[in-house]
């Protein structure tokens, strides 16, 4: 875990809320001048604390009306089997998140799709026949009450 002071935390909070803020504006918000602000941000990037910058897109405005969570159980939990499944999930653009779980279910996936028919086709042609898949249970999201990127940053 990185050692962060109050200014680092404020920088991270500002960037997490608005990744396109200019360095000058960011520096003003956290009480620095532009050069040390830029040095701190670059140091946080180099340390891997900041992994990247992304635009938050509205899936429905891009034709992805459906978000599904899938609980996947594998036939084998051998490390090589787990890695093969993870690698296969990386090749499927519809799979936006893939997390290995502790317990009865091996993975939870967040999947986007254009419509129910497209999701059904994805499920039957790409997910359930994937190597080592024993079972898949899916739940279609009805609405999202909260969706925040990153982590809570308190001083």
C-alpha positions as CSV (number, residue, x, y, z in Angstrom):
1,X,0.0,0.0,0.0
2,X,1.3,3.4,-1.0
3,X,2.0,6.0,1.7
4,X,-0.1,9.0,0.9
5,X,-0.3,12.4,2.6
6,X,-3.4,14.7,2.7
7,X,-2.4,16.4,-0.5
8,X,-2.0,13.1,-2.4
9,X,-5.4,12.0,-1.1
10,X,-7.0,15.3,-2.3
11,X,-5.3,15.0,-5.7
12,X,-6.7,11.4,-6.0
13,X,-10.2,12.5,-4.9
14,X,-10.2,15.3,-7.5
15,X,-8.9,13.2,-10.3
16,X,-11.3,10.3,-9.4
17,X,-14.2,12.8,-9.6
18,X,-13.0,14.6,-12.7
19,X,-10.1,13.0,-14.7
20,X,-10.0,15.7,-17.3
21,X,-9.3,18.6,-14.9
22,X,-6.3,20.6,-16.0
23,X,-3.1,20.5,-14.0
24,X,-3.5,24.2,-13.2
25,X,-7.1,23.8,-11.9
26,X,-6.1,20.7,-10.0
27,X,-3.2,22.5,-8.4
28,X,-5.6,25.3,-7.3
29,X,-8.1,22.9,-5.9
30,X,-5.5,21.2,-3.6
31,X,-3.5,24.3,-2.7
32,X,-0.3,23.8,-4.8
33,X,1.3,25.5,-7.7
34,X,1.3,23.7,-11.0
35,X,4.9,22.2,-11.1
36,X,4.7,20.3,-7.8
37,X,1.2,19.3,-8.5
38,X,2.3,17.7,-11.8
39,X,5.3,16.0,-10.1
40,X,2.9,14.5,-7.5
41,X,0.5,13.2,-10.1
42,X,3.3,11.7,-12.1
43,X,4.7,10.0,-9.0
44,X,1.2,8.6,-8.3
45,X,1.0,7.3,-11.8
46,X,4.5,5.8,-11.7
47,X,3.7,4.1,-8.4
48,X,0.7,2.5,-10.0
49,X,-1.8,4.3,-7.6
50,X,-3.3,5.9,-10.7
51,X,-3.7,3.2,-13.3
52,X,-5.3,5.3,-16.1
53,X,-7.9,7.8,-17.1
54,X,-11.2,6.9,-18.7
55,X,-14.3,8.5,-20.0
56,X,-17.5,7.3,-18.3
57,X,-19.8,6.2,-21.2
58,X,-23.6,5.8,-21.1
59,X,-24.1,2.2,-22.3
60,X,-27.8,2.8,-23.3
61,X,-26.8,5.7,-25.6
62,X,-24.4,3.5,-27.4
63,X,-26.9,0.7,-27.9
64,X,-26.1,-1.5,-24.9
65,X,-29.5,-1.6,-23.2
66,X,-28.8,-4.6,-21.0
67,X,-26.4,-5.3,-18.1
68,X,-26.3,-8.8,-16.7
69,X,-24.4,-10.3,-13.8
70,X,-23.4,-13.9,-14.3
71,X,-22.3,-16.3,-11.6
72,X,-20.0,-18.9,-13.0
73,X,-18.9,-22.2,-11.5
74,X,-16.1,-24.1,-13.0
75,X,-15.6,-27.9,-13.2
76,X,-12.0,-27.5,-11.9
77,X,-10.4,-24.9,-9.7
78,X,-6.9,-25.9,-10.6
79,X,-4.8,-22.8,-11.1
80,X,-4.3,-23.5,-14.8
81,X,-8.0,-23.9,-15.3
82,X,-8.7,-20.6,-13.5
83,X,-6.1,-18.8,-15.7
84,X,-7.6,-20.3,-18.9
85,X,-11.0,-19.1,-17.9
86,X,-9.7,-15.6,-17.1
87,X,-7.8,-15.4,-20.4
88,X,-10.9,-16.5,-22.3
89,X,-13.0,-13.8,-20.5
90,X,-10.4,-11.2,-21.6
91,X,-11.2,-12.0,-25.2
92,X,-14.9,-11.4,-24.9
93,X,-15.7,-7.6,-25.3
94,X,-19.1,-8.0,-23.8
95,X,-17.6,-9.1,-20.5
96,X,-16.7,-5.8,-18.8
97,X,-15.6,-7.2,-15.4
98,X,-14.5,-10.6,-14.3
99,X,-13.8,-11.2,-10.6
100,X,-12.8,-14.5,-9.0
101,X,-14.8,-15.2,-5.8
102,X,-14.2,-17.1,-2.6
103,X,-16.9,-19.7,-1.9
104,X,-19.4,-21.7,-3.9
105,X,-19.3,-19.6,-7.0
106,X,-15.9,-19.2,-8.8
107,X,-16.4,-16.0,-10.8
108,X,-18.8,-13.1,-11.2
109,X,-19.0,-11.4,-14.5
110,X,-20.5,-8.0,-15.5
111,X,-21.8,-8.3,-19.1
112,X,-23.3,-5.7,-21.4
113,X,-25.5,-6.5,-24.4
114,X,-27.6,-4.7,-27.0
115,X,-30.8,-6.6,-26.2
116,X,-32.1,-9.9,-24.7
117,X,-31.7,-11.8,-27.9
118,X,-28.0,-10.7,-28.3
119,X,-27.4,-11.7,-24.6
120,X,-29.0,-15.1,-25.1
121,X,-26.8,-15.7,-28.1
122,X,-23.7,-14.6,-26.2
123,X,-24.7,-16.9,-23.3
124,X,-25.2,-20.0,-25.4
125,X,-22.5,-19.5,-28.0
126,X,-19.6,-18.0,-25.9
127,X,-20.1,-18.3,-22.2
128,X,-21.6,-21.6,-21.3
129,X,-19.5,-23.6,-23.8
130,X,-16.3,-21.9,-22.6
131,X,-13.7,-24.4,-21.4
132,X,-14.2,-25.8,-17.9
133,X,-17.6,-24.1,-17.3
134,X,-19.8,-26.2,-15.1
135,X,-22.7,-23.8,-14.6
136,X,-23.8,-20.2,-15.2
137,X,-26.5,-18.3,-13.3
138,X,-27.5,-14.9,-14.6
139,X,-29.4,-11.9,-13.3
140,X,-30.5,-9.0,-15.5
141,X,-30.2,-5.6,-13.9
142,X,-33.4,-3.7,-13.6
143,X,-31.9,-0.4,-12.5
144,X,-28.7,0.9,-11.0
145,X,-29.0,2.9,-7.8
146,X,-25.3,3.5,-7.3
147,X,-22.3,3.2,-9.5
148,X,-19.1,4.9,-8.4
149,X,-15.6,4.4,-9.8
150,X,-12.5,3.9,-7.6
151,X,-12.4,3.9,-3.8
152,X,-13.6,6.2,-1.0
153,X,-10.8,8.7,-0.1
154,X,-11.0,10.3,3.3
155,X,-8.4,12.7,4.8
